[in-house]
Amino acid sequence: MPYSLLEMAGNEVLHSAAVEDYSKAIFALESDGEEPVSTNALAERLGITPGSVSAMLVKLNELGLATHVPYRGVRLTPDGRLLALEVIRHHRLIESFLSETLGMPWDRVHAEAEILEHVLSDDLEELIAAKLGHPKVDPHGDPIPSADLQLEEPATESLDSLAPGQRGVFVRISDSDSEMLRYLAGRGISPGDSFVVRERQPFGGPLLVDFGNSGHAIGGQLATAMRVEVHAPSGAALSAGEEQRDGH
C-alpha cells in the first residue's frame, strides 16, 4: 500500500488494538446502514459498557479518526475509514493465509486473525498477498480491501429471502459465528457452491435447499446469515446437480 496510516499519524496510541477495533466496529456498523453509529450499538458490538465506549470516542475524536456528538452518535472521518480498511485487509488476508496455506479450519481462523491483525507489518502483508495470488475474498466470502484500501461490496441477498424455484450461488457468511461455520463445513457447504431452493416449510419453518446432489434444511439464523447471489427467476432453475450434469 502507498503508505501506512499508522506510521503517517505519528501517534503511539494509534498502535493500540483498542483504537483499531473501535474503528473497525464503527466501519462495520456504518456499512450495515447505521449512521451515525449510536454509543449503545457500538457497545453491544464490542461487548463492553456504553460508558467505556464514550471514553474511547473522545480519544478517537482527538486523533481525528471519528467525529462524535454526544447523544447523537459517531462517524468515521476519512482517516478513520482508511484505518478501518487497513485493519480489515490485514484480518482477511491472515484468515486466507491460515486457511489456504496452513490448512486451518475456517471456523478457527477468525479468532487468530483478531489477534494477528494488529501486529502485521506492511511488508509481511504484501508478501502474504503475493503468496496467495492477491485474493479478492477471504475463506468466508468477505471481500478483501485492495492494497490502496478500496473495498468492493457486491450486492447480495439473504438466503432466507428467496422463494422456491430460485437458484444462485452461496457467496458469503460472517466469520464471527464458529458454530454456523462448523455446521456448514460438516455438510460440505462453502462459498462458491451453487444451490436451488426447493421448498419453504410453512409457519416459519426452514428452506429445503439443494447444494449439488444433496438436500439440506436450512432455516432460522443460518438462512438469514447466508448471503447469496441469485442467478435465475423463480421457476426457471435446474437443481445444482442437474446443472453440473448438463454442463451449464
C-alpha positions as CSV (number, residue, x, y, z in Angstrom):
1,M,0.0,0.0,0.0
2,P,1.2,3.5,-0.7
3,Y,1.6,4.4,3.0
4,S,0.8,3.1,6.4
5,L,-1.8,5.2,8.2
6,L,-0.2,4.1,11.5
7,E,3.2,5.4,10.5
8,M,1.8,8.6,9.0
9,A,-0.2,9.5,12.1
10,G,2.9,9.7,14.3
11,N,0.9,9.0,17.4
12,E,1.7,5.9,19.5
13,V,-1.9,5.4,20.6
14,L,-2.8,4.5,17.1
15,H,-0.8,1.3,17.5
16,S,-3.2,0.2,20.2
17,A,-5.5,-2.7,19.3
18,A,-8.4,-0.9,21.0
19,V,-8.3,2.1,18.6
20,E,-8.1,-0.3,15.6
21,D,-11.0,-2.4,17.0
22,Y,-13.2,0.6,17.5
23,S,-12.5,2.0,14.1
24,K,-13.3,-1.4,12.5
25,A,-16.5,-1.8,14.6
26,I,-17.8,1.7,13.6
27,F,-17.0,0.9,10.0
28,A,-19.0,-2.3,10.2
29,L,-22.0,-0.6,11.7
30,E,-21.9,2.2,9.2
31,S,-21.8,-0.5,6.4
32,D,-24.9,-2.1,7.9
33,G,-26.7,1.2,7.5
34,E,-26.4,2.7,10.9
35,E,-25.1,6.3,10.5
36,P,-24.3,8.0,12.8
37,V,-23.5,5.0,14.9
38,S,-25.0,5.1,18.4
39,T,-23.0,4.5,21.5
40,N,-25.2,1.6,22.6
41,A,-24.9,-0.1,19.2
42,L,-21.1,0.2,19.4
43,A,-21.0,-1.1,23.0
44,E,-23.2,-4.1,22.0
45,R,-20.9,-5.0,19.1
46,L,-17.8,-4.7,21.2
47,G,-19.3,-6.4,24.2
48,I,-18.5,-3.6,26.6
49,T,-20.3,-0.9,28.6
50,P,-21.6,2.3,27.0
51,G,-19.5,4.3,29.5
52,S,-16.3,2.6,28.2
53,V,-17.3,3.4,24.7
54,S,-17.8,7.1,25.4
55,A,-14.3,7.4,26.9
56,M,-12.7,5.9,23.8
57,L,-14.8,8.0,21.4
58,V,-13.2,11.1,23.0
59,K,-9.8,9.7,22.0
60,L,-10.9,8.9,18.5
61,N,-12.2,12.4,18.1
62,E,-8.9,13.9,19.4
63,L,-7.0,11.7,16.9
64,G,-9.1,12.8,14.0
65,L,-10.4,9.3,13.4
66,A,-14.0,9.9,14.2
67,T,-16.4,12.8,14.9
68,H,-18.5,12.2,18.0
69,V,-21.5,14.3,19.0
70,P,-22.8,13.3,22.5
71,Y,-26.3,11.8,22.3
72,R,-26.2,11.8,18.5
73,G,-23.6,9.3,17.6
74,V,-20.3,8.8,15.9
75,R,-19.0,8.8,12.3
76,L,-15.6,7.8,11.0
77,T,-13.5,10.5,9.3
78,P,-11.7,9.7,6.1
79,D,-8.6,8.9,8.1
80,G,-10.7,6.7,10.4
81,R,-12.2,4.9,7.4
82,L,-8.7,4.2,6.0
83,L,-7.5,2.8,9.3
84,A,-10.5,0.5,9.5
85,L,-9.9,-0.7,5.9
86,E,-6.3,-1.3,6.7
87,V,-7.1,-3.5,9.7
88,I,-9.8,-5.3,7.7
89,R,-7.3,-6.0,4.9
90,H,-4.9,-7.4,7.5
91,H,-7.6,-9.6,9.1
92,R,-8.9,-11.1,5.9
93,L,-5.5,-11.8,4.4
94,I,-4.5,-13.5,7.6
95,E,-7.7,-15.6,7.5
96,S,-6.9,-16.6,3.9
97,F,-3.3,-17.4,4.7
98,L,-4.2,-19.6,7.7
99,S,-6.9,-21.4,5.8
100,E,-5.3,-21.9,2.4
101,T,-1.6,-22.2,3.3
102,L,-1.7,-23.7,6.7
103,G,-4.9,-25.7,6.4
104,M,-6.6,-24.3,9.5
105,P,-10.4,-24.9,9.5
106,W,-12.4,-21.9,8.5
107,D,-14.2,-21.8,11.9
108,R,-10.9,-21.1,13.7
109,V,-9.2,-18.5,11.6
110,H,-11.3,-15.6,12.8
111,A,-10.1,-15.8,16.4
112,E,-6.5,-16.0,15.3
113,A,-6.8,-13.1,12.8
114,E,-8.4,-10.9,15.5
115,I,-5.0,-11.1,17.3
116,L,-2.6,-11.0,14.4
117,E,-4.3,-8.2,12.5
118,H,-2.8,-5.7,15.0
119,V,0.8,-6.7,14.5
120,L,1.0,-7.4,10.8
121,S,3.6,-5.2,9.1
122,D,3.1,-3.7,5.7
123,D,6.0,-5.8,4.3
124,L,4.5,-9.1,5.6
125,E,1.1,-8.1,4.4
126,E,2.4,-7.6,0.8
127,L,4.3,-11.0,1.0
128,I,1.1,-12.8,2.1
129,A,-1.0,-11.1,-0.6
130,A,1.5,-12.1,-3.3
131,K,1.8,-15.7,-1.9
132,L,-1.9,-16.1,-2.2
133,G,-2.2,-14.5,-5.6
134,H,-3.8,-11.3,-4.4
135,P,-7.1,-12.8,-3.4
136,K,-10.3,-10.8,-3.8
137,V,-12.2,-12.6,-0.9
138,D,-11.4,-14.4,2.3
139,P,-12.4,-18.0,3.1
140,H,-15.9,-16.8,4.3
141,G,-16.5,-14.9,1.1
142,D,-15.9,-11.4,2.6
143,P,-14.2,-9.0,0.1
144,I,-10.6,-8.1,0.9
145,P,-9.8,-4.4,0.6
146,S,-7.2,-3.8,-2.2
147,A,-3.7,-2.6,-1.5
148,D,-4.8,1.0,-2.0
149,L,-7.7,0.4,0.5
150,Q,-10.6,0.3,-1.9
151,L,-13.4,-2.1,-0.9
152,E,-15.9,-3.5,-3.4
153,E,-19.0,-4.8,-1.7
154,P,-21.1,-6.8,-4.3
155,A,-24.8,-6.8,-3.8
156,T,-26.1,-10.0,-2.1
157,E,-29.4,-11.3,-0.7
158,S,-30.1,-13.3,2.3
159,L,-30.9,-17.0,1.6
160,D,-33.9,-16.6,3.8
161,S,-35.4,-14.1,1.5
162,L,-35.6,-16.5,-1.5
163,A,-38.6,-18.3,-2.8
164,P,-38.9,-21.9,-4.1
165,G,-37.5,-22.2,-7.6
166,Q,-34.8,-19.6,-7.2
167,R,-31.2,-20.6,-7.7
168,G,-27.9,-19.0,-7.3
169,V,-24.5,-19.2,-5.6
170,F,-23.7,-19.0,-1.9
171,V,-21.1,-16.3,-1.7
172,R,-20.6,-15.1,1.9
173,I,-21.2,-15.6,5.6
174,S,-20.0,-13.9,8.7
175,D,-16.8,-15.3,10.2
176,S,-17.9,-14.4,13.8
177,D,-20.1,-17.5,14.5
178,S,-17.9,-20.5,14.6
179,E,-20.8,-22.9,15.2
180,M,-22.5,-21.9,12.0
181,L,-19.2,-22.3,10.1
182,R,-18.7,-25.8,11.6
183,Y,-22.3,-26.8,10.7
184,L,-21.8,-25.8,7.1
185,A,-18.4,-27.4,6.9
186,G,-19.8,-30.6,8.3
187,R,-22.3,-30.7,5.4
188,G,-19.8,-29.8,2.7
189,I,-21.3,-26.3,2.0
190,S,-18.9,-23.4,1.4
191,P,-18.9,-20.1,-0.6
192,G,-18.9,-20.7,-4.3
193,D,-21.4,-23.6,-4.1
194,S,-24.4,-23.3,-6.4
195,F,-27.9,-24.1,-5.0
196,V,-31.6,-24.4,-5.7
197,V,-34.4,-23.6,-3.2
198,R,-36.8,-26.4,-3.5
199,E,-39.4,-25.7,-0.8
200,R,-40.2,-23.3,2.1
201,Q,-41.8,-25.1,5.1
202,P,-44.8,-23.3,6.5
203,F,-45.2,-21.5,9.8
204,G,-41.6,-20.1,9.8
205,G,-40.1,-23.5,9.0
206,P,-36.8,-23.9,7.2
207,L,-36.0,-23.8,3.5
208,L,-35.3,-27.0,1.7
209,V,-32.2,-26.3,-0.4
210,D,-30.2,-28.5,-2.9
211,F,-26.5,-27.9,-2.8
212,G,-25.1,-30.2,-5.6
213,N,-26.8,-33.5,-5.3
214,S,-27.6,-33.1,-1.6
215,G,-30.7,-31.6,0.0
216,H,-30.5,-29.6,3.2
217,A,-33.0,-28.0,5.6
218,I,-31.7,-24.5,6.4
219,G,-33.6,-22.0,8.4
220,G,-33.5,-19.5,11.3
221,Q,-30.4,-17.5,11.9
222,L,-28.3,-19.6,9.5
223,A,-30.6,-18.9,6.5
224,T,-30.5,-15.2,7.4
225,A,-26.7,-15.1,7.7
226,M,-26.0,-16.9,4.4
227,R,-25.6,-14.2,1.7
228,V,-26.2,-15.3,-1.9
229,E,-26.2,-14.1,-5.5
230,V,-29.4,-15.1,-7.3
231,H,-29.0,-16.2,-10.9
232,A,-32.4,-17.0,-12.2
233,P,-36.1,-16.0,-11.7
234,S,-38.5,-18.3,-9.8
235,G,-39.4,-21.4,-11.7
236,A,-36.5,-21.3,-14.2
237,A,-34.0,-23.4,-12.2
238,L,-32.4,-26.8,-12.6
239,S,-31.0,-28.4,-9.5
240,A,-27.3,-27.8,-8.8
241,G,-26.7,-31.4,-9.6
242,E,-28.7,-31.2,-12.9
243,E,-26.8,-28.0,-13.8
244,Q,-23.5,-29.8,-13.4
245,R,-24.6,-32.8,-15.5
246,D,-25.9,-30.6,-18.3
247,G,-22.6,-28.7,-18.4
248,H,-24.0,-25.2,-17.8
